[in-house]
Protein backbone atom coordinates (compact mmCIF):
# COMPACT_ATOMS: atom_id res chain seq x y z
CA UNK A 1 0.00 0.00 0.00
CA UNK A 2 1.27 3.48 -0.86
CA UNK A 3 -0.15 6.89 -0.06
CA UNK A 4 -0.66 9.44 -2.80
CA UNK A 5 -1.06 13.11 -1.87
CA UNK A 6 -2.61 15.47 -4.40
CA UNK A 7 -2.17 19.23 -4.61
CA UNK A 8 -3.61 22.01 -6.75
CA UNK A 9 -5.98 21.07 -9.57
CA UNK A 10 -5.56 17.36 -8.89
CA UNK A 11 -7.55 17.83 -5.70
CA UNK A 12 -10.57 18.35 -7.97
CA UNK A 13 -10.11 14.75 -9.11
CA UNK A 14 -9.46 13.45 -5.60
CA UNK A 15 -11.24 15.88 -3.23
CA UNK A 16 -9.90 14.17 -0.10
CA UNK A 17 -6.44 15.29 -1.23
CA UNK A 18 -4.93 11.87 -0.56
CA UNK A 19 -5.59 8.20 -1.02
CA UNK A 20 -4.15 4.84 -0.12
CA UNK A 21 -3.47 2.68 -3.15
CA UNK A 22 -2.57 -1.01 -3.24
CA UNK A 23 0.93 -1.28 -4.73
CA UNK A 24 2.84 -4.35 -5.83
CA UNK A 25 5.92 -2.31 -6.71
CA UNK A 26 7.13 -0.35 -9.69
CA UNK A 27 8.32 3.06 -10.73
CA UNK A 28 6.83 6.51 -10.63
CA UNK A 29 6.23 6.14 -14.36
CA UNK A 30 4.14 3.01 -13.72
CA UNK A 31 2.14 4.88 -11.09
CA UNK A 32 1.44 7.79 -13.44
CA UNK A 33 0.35 5.39 -16.16
CA UNK A 34 -2.00 3.64 -13.73
CA UNK A 35 -3.52 6.96 -12.66
CA UNK A 36 -3.93 8.12 -16.28
CA UNK A 37 -6.03 5.03 -16.96
CA UNK A 38 -8.70 6.24 -14.53
CA UNK A 39 -10.28 8.29 -17.31
CA UNK A 40 -9.92 11.31 -19.58
CA UNK A 41 -9.71 13.88 -16.77
CA UNK A 42 -6.86 11.98 -15.13
CA UNK A 43 -5.13 11.38 -18.47
CA UNK A 44 -5.26 15.07 -19.27
CA UNK A 45 -4.15 16.24 -15.81
CA UNK A 46 -1.17 13.86 -15.78
CA UNK A 47 -0.29 13.96 -19.48
CA UNK A 48 3.46 13.75 -20.18
CA UNK A 49 3.44 17.28 -21.60
CA UNK A 50 1.92 18.76 -18.41
CA UNK A 51 4.15 20.44 -15.87
CA UNK A 52 4.17 18.89 -12.41
CA UNK A 53 6.69 17.39 -10.02
CA UNK A 54 6.68 14.28 -7.90
CA UNK A 55 7.99 13.93 -4.38
CA UNK A 56 8.78 10.56 -2.85
CA UNK A 57 8.72 10.46 0.94
CA UNK A 58 8.90 14.27 0.98
CA UNK A 59 11.96 14.44 -1.31
CA UNK A 60 11.54 16.14 -4.66
CA UNK A 61 12.33 13.84 -7.57
CA UNK A 62 14.21 14.90 -10.68
CA UNK A 63 13.52 11.73 -12.64
CA UNK A 64 11.81 8.36 -12.38
CA UNK A 65 12.22 6.43 -9.13
CA UNK A 66 11.13 3.11 -7.70
CA UNK A 67 8.20 3.21 -5.27
CA UNK A 68 8.21 0.70 -2.43
CA UNK A 69 5.36 -0.51 -0.28
CA UNK A 70 4.66 2.06 2.44
CA UNK A 71 6.02 5.03 0.46
CA UNK A 72 4.27 8.37 0.08
CA UNK A 73 4.11 10.00 -3.35
CA UNK A 74 3.03 13.63 -3.70
CA UNK A 75 2.01 15.13 -7.05
CA UNK A 76 2.84 18.83 -7.10
CA UNK A 77 1.64 21.40 -9.66
CA UNK A 78 3.79 24.36 -10.67
CA UNK A 79 4.00 27.00 -7.97
CA UNK A 80 4.14 30.73 -8.53
CA UNK A 81 4.71 33.40 -5.97
CA UNK A 82 4.24 37.06 -5.76
C-alpha positions as CSV (number, residue, x, y, z in Angstrom):
1,X,0.0,0.0,0.0
2,X,1.3,3.5,-0.9
3,X,-0.2,6.9,-0.1
4,X,-0.7,9.4,-2.8
5,X,-1.1,13.1,-1.9
6,X,-2.6,15.5,-4.4
7,X,-2.2,19.2,-4.6
8,X,-3.6,22.0,-6.7
9,X,-6.0,21.1,-9.6
10,X,-5.6,17.4,-8.9
11,X,-7.6,17.8,-5.7
12,X,-10.6,18.3,-8.0
13,X,-10.1,14.8,-9.1
14,X,-9.5,13.4,-5.6
15,X,-11.2,15.9,-3.2
16,X,-9.9,14.2,-0.1
17,X,-6.4,15.3,-1.2
18,X,-4.9,11.9,-0.6
19,X,-5.6,8.2,-1.0
20,X,-4.2,4.8,-0.1
21,X,-3.5,2.7,-3.2
22,X,-2.6,-1.0,-3.2
23,X,0.9,-1.3,-4.7
24,X,2.8,-4.3,-5.8
25,X,5.9,-2.3,-6.7
26,X,7.1,-0.4,-9.7
27,X,8.3,3.1,-10.7
28,X,6.8,6.5,-10.6
29,X,6.2,6.1,-14.4
30,X,4.1,3.0,-13.7
31,X,2.1,4.9,-11.1
32,X,1.4,7.8,-13.4
33,X,0.4,5.4,-16.2
34,X,-2.0,3.6,-13.7
35,X,-3.5,7.0,-12.7
36,X,-3.9,8.1,-16.3
37,X,-6.0,5.0,-17.0
38,X,-8.7,6.2,-14.5
39,X,-10.3,8.3,-17.3
40,X,-9.9,11.3,-19.6
41,X,-9.7,13.9,-16.8
42,X,-6.9,12.0,-15.1
43,X,-5.1,11.4,-18.5
44,X,-5.3,15.1,-19.3
45,X,-4.1,16.2,-15.8
46,X,-1.2,13.9,-15.8
47,X,-0.3,14.0,-19.5
48,X,3.5,13.7,-20.2
49,X,3.4,17.3,-21.6
50,X,1.9,18.8,-18.4
51,X,4.1,20.4,-15.9
52,X,4.2,18.9,-12.4
53,X,6.7,17.4,-10.0
54,X,6.7,14.3,-7.9
55,X,8.0,13.9,-4.4
56,X,8.8,10.6,-2.9
57,X,8.7,10.5,0.9
58,X,8.9,14.3,1.0
59,X,12.0,14.4,-1.3
60,X,11.5,16.1,-4.7
61,X,12.3,13.8,-7.6
62,X,14.2,14.9,-10.7
63,X,13.5,11.7,-12.6
64,X,11.8,8.4,-12.4
65,X,12.2,6.4,-9.1
66,X,11.1,3.1,-7.7
67,X,8.2,3.2,-5.3
68,X,8.2,0.7,-2.4
69,X,5.4,-0.5,-0.3
70,X,4.7,2.1,2.4
71,X,6.0,5.0,0.5
72,X,4.3,8.4,0.1
73,X,4.1,10.0,-3.4
74,X,3.0,13.6,-3.7
75,X,2.0,15.1,-7.1
76,X,2.8,18.8,-7.1
77,X,1.6,21.4,-9.7
78,X,3.8,24.4,-10.7
79,X,4.0,27.0,-8.0
80,X,4.1,30.7,-8.5
81,X,4.7,33.4,-6.0
82,X,4.2,37.1,-5.8
